[in-house]
Amino acid sequence: MTDEPVELDSHRGMNAQRHTVVRRRLQEVKADQAAIRIRQDDLEMHLHASPATTLLEIAAKAKYLLQLFASTAEAKHPRRQDLIASSLKEIDALLNDPKLTQPQT
């Protein structure tokens, strides 16, 4: 008797092996998508839990909503893509502005 595991895939045809790989990858993708949905729901509950009290919080919420909109069919028009890209760039500049991120004294 040998202690080495038997490689079962090598005993099957190429089509069966390919089918197995595709099936496994599909399961991995489904699991990843489920995890992303859970994290997205958590983020949305956090963003919705209380109203924004600072300009930075408002900008973060607006950025999230713009990114969501960017993934829709309505946002695929080139003019809208340009508008979304420029708006996200402006929001990032706002979020990185030291005057807004430092506590006021």
N, C-alpha and C positions, 0 to 999 in steps of 0.2 A: 504494500500500500504506500502511496506517495502523499506527502504533505502539501504538494503544490496544487493550487486551485486549477480547475479545468476551465479554460477559456471557451465558453459556450458559443460566443459569437463566431468563432472561427469555424464552427461546424455547420453554420447556416449559410445560405446563399447571400449574395450581395444585396438583392432586393429586400430580403428579410432584415439584414443588418441596417440598411438605409431606413427602412420603416421604423425600426427600433430607435434609431438615433433621432429621427424626426419626432416620434412620439415623446421621447424623453425631453427634447428641447421645447416642445409645445407645452409640456407640463411645467417646465422651468419658467417659461414666459408667462403662463397663467398665474403662477405663484408670485412672480415679480409684479405683475399688474395688480394683483390683489393687495400686495404690500404697499404699492404706490397709492392705491385708492384709500387705504387705511390712513396713511400719512397725510394725504391730501385732505381727508375728512377731519383729521385732528387739527391741521393747520387752519382750515376754514372755521372750525368751532372756536379755536383760539382767537382768530381775527374777528369773529362775530361776537365773542363773549362780552366785550365792552367797547364803548365808542373810543375812537382815537382821541387822544388828548394833546398830541403834539403834531407839528407839521411833518416830522419824520415818520410817525405812525400812519398818518394819512398817505404819505408818499409810498410807504411800504405796501399798504392795502391797494393803492391805485396800480402799483407795479404788478402785483399779483394778478389783479383783474385784467390788466392789459395783456399779460402773458397768457392767461386763459383764453381771452378773446383771440389772440394771435394764432391759436391752434384750431380755430373754427373755420368753416368754409367761407363765411362772410369776410374774413380777414385776408383772404388770398389775393385780393385785387392788389396790383402793384402800388397804387397810390396809398391804400390802407397799410400795406406793409411798410412803406416809407414813413408814414405817420406814426405807426406803432414803434418802429425802430428809433425815430428821432425822439419820441416821447419817453421811451425807456432810457435813452441816453441822457435826456434832461433830468429825469427822475434820479438816475444814478449820480449825476453831478450834484444834484440837490442833497442826496443822502450822504455824499462824501464831502460836503461843504463843512469845513471846520467851524465856521461861525454858527452853524445849526447843530452840530454834534457836541459842542462843548457846553457845559452847564453855564448858565447866565449868572454873573456875579453882581 
